[in-house]
């Protein structure tokens, strides 16, 4: 599991310092502090999932290109047959 930092560490420090200066109970500060840190460090992109999706996309594109090539071959054969028939 990888995590990334959404903002700068100074931003987090400033927010937490502001929270500490408030006149609220320590329990409430702990609850809010926990929420702030949880939002600050969110789960980041997973490289393995990205690679799996990229492999699927690559395979799909290759299959699509094969289908296009097959359709073009059919068009070439039909065009050649039409030219032969026009000679008669």
N, C-alpha and C positions, 0 to 999 in steps of 0.2 A: 504494500500500500504506500503510495507516494503522496506527499503533501507539498503544497506550495504556499508561499506567503503572498497575500493579496496586496499588502501595502508595505511601506517602509517600517522598520523597527521603531523609528522615532515617532511615527504616528501612533503605534500601539502604546508606547511609553507615555505619550501625551494624554491619550484617552484614559489610561489606567491612573495616571497622576490626577487627572480631573476627577475621576471617580473617587479616589482616596480623599480628595478635598471636600467632598460632599458630606452633609450632615445626615447620614443614614446609618442604620445598624450594620454591624460587621457581617451578619448573616446575609443581609440584602446585598452588601457589597460583594461578598463571595459569589452569590448567585449571578449577579450582573457581570462580574469579572469572568466567570465561567462561560457565560453566553458570548461575551465579547471575544474571548480567546478562541472559542469554538468557531465563530464566524470569521475570525481573522485567519485561522489556519484551516482551510477547507480541503477536502480530498481533491487532489489534482488529477490531471489526465493520466490514464493507465496506458503505459507503452505497449503492453502485451495485447490489450484490447484494440489499440490503434493498428498494430501490425496485423492482427487477424482480419480486421475490417479492410485494410489495404490489400491483403492477399485475396479476399473475396472480390473486391472491386477489380483488381488486376485480372483475375480469372474471368470475371464477367465481361470485361472489355475485350479480352482475347476471344472469347466465345462469340461475342457480337461481331468482331472483325471477321471471324471465320464465316459467319452467316452472311455478311455483306459480300465477301469474296465469292461465296457459293452462288449468291443471287446474280452477281456480275457475270460469272461463267455461264449461267443459264441465259442471260441476255446476249452474250457473245454468240453462243450456239444458235439461239433463235435468230439473231441478225444474220449469221452465216447461212442458215437454212433459207431465210427469206431472200437473200441475194441469189442463192442457187436456183430457187424457184422462179425468180424474175427472169432468169436466163432462158427459160423454156417458153 
